[in-house]
Amino acid sequence: FFEIYWVLKSNYGLSKSECIIQLTKVIDISFLEIENKHIIKAALNLFSNSNIDLEDCYYIKYSKKYPDSEFATFDKKLQKYC
C-alpha cells in the first residue's frame, strides 16, 4: 500500500489530495484482501487532515488500535500522537 503511494507521488507526480483519492479507490476494491483495512482508512483520514507522513499516520492509528504493540519512536512530533 505504501509502495503504491510512493509510486503515485514520485513517479506520477500526483498531489497529496490526488494520492488520497487514488488510494481510497484501491482500498475500496472489493476483491482485494488488505490486512488492517480499517486502520489504513483511519490513517488516510488523518493523513488528509494533517502534515504527518502517511506511514506515520498508519503507525499512530495502529498503536492506538493495538496499544500493547510496543510502538516506540524518537520522532518528537510523532510521539505526541501516540
C-alpha positions in Angstrom: 0.0 0.0 0.0 2.8 2.4 0.9 4.6 1.5 -2.3 1.6 2.4 -4.3 1.5 5.8 -2.6 5.2 6.3 -3.3 4.8 5.5 -7.0 1.8 7.8 -7.3 3.7 10.6 -5.6 7.2 10.1 -7.0 6.7 8.6 -10.5 3.4 10.2 -11.4 3.8 13.4 -9.5 0.3 13.3 -8.0 -0.5 15.8 -5.3 -1.3 14.6 -1.8 -5.1 15.0 -2.3 -4.9 13.1 -5.7 -3.0 10.3 -4.0 -5.6 10.1 -1.3 -8.3 9.8 -3.9 -6.5 7.0 -5.7 -5.5 5.2 -2.6 -9.1 5.2 -1.4 -10.1 3.7 -4.7 -7.6 0.9 -4.1 -8.8 0.2 -0.6 -12.4 0.0 -1.9 -11.6 -2.7 -4.5 -13.9 -5.5 -3.2 -11.8 -8.5 -4.2 -8.6 -7.2 -2.6 -7.8 -8.6 0.8 -6.0 -5.8 2.6 -4.7 -6.5 6.1 -5.8 -3.9 8.7 -8.0 -2.1 6.1 -9.8 -0.2 8.8 -6.5 1.1 10.2 -5.4 2.2 6.7 -8.6 4.0 6.2 -8.2 5.8 9.5 -4.6 6.6 8.6 -5.7 8.1 5.2 -8.2 10.3 7.1 -5.5 11.5 9.5 -3.1 12.0 6.6 -5.6 14.1 4.7 -6.1 16.4 7.7 -2.5 16.7 8.9 1.0 17.4 8.0 2.1 13.9 9.0 3.6 11.4 6.6 1.2 8.6 5.5 3.4 5.9 7.1 3.5 7.8 10.4 -0.3 8.2 10.3 -0.5 4.4 10.0 1.8 3.9 12.9 -0.3 6.3 15.0 -3.6 4.6 14.2 -2.1 1.1 14.6 -0.6 1.9 18.0 -4.0 3.3 19.2 -5.8 0.2 18.0 -3.2 -2.2 19.5 -1.7 -0.3 22.5 0.2 -3.4 23.5 2.2 -3.3 20.2 5.1 -1.6 22.0 5.4 1.2 19.4 8.4 3.5 20.0 9.9 6.4 18.1 12.5 9.2 18.6 10.3 11.5 16.4 9.1 14.1 18.9 6.3 15.2 16.5 5.1 11.7 16.2 5.3 10.9 19.9 2.6 13.4 20.8 0.1 11.5 18.7 0.9 8.0 20.2 
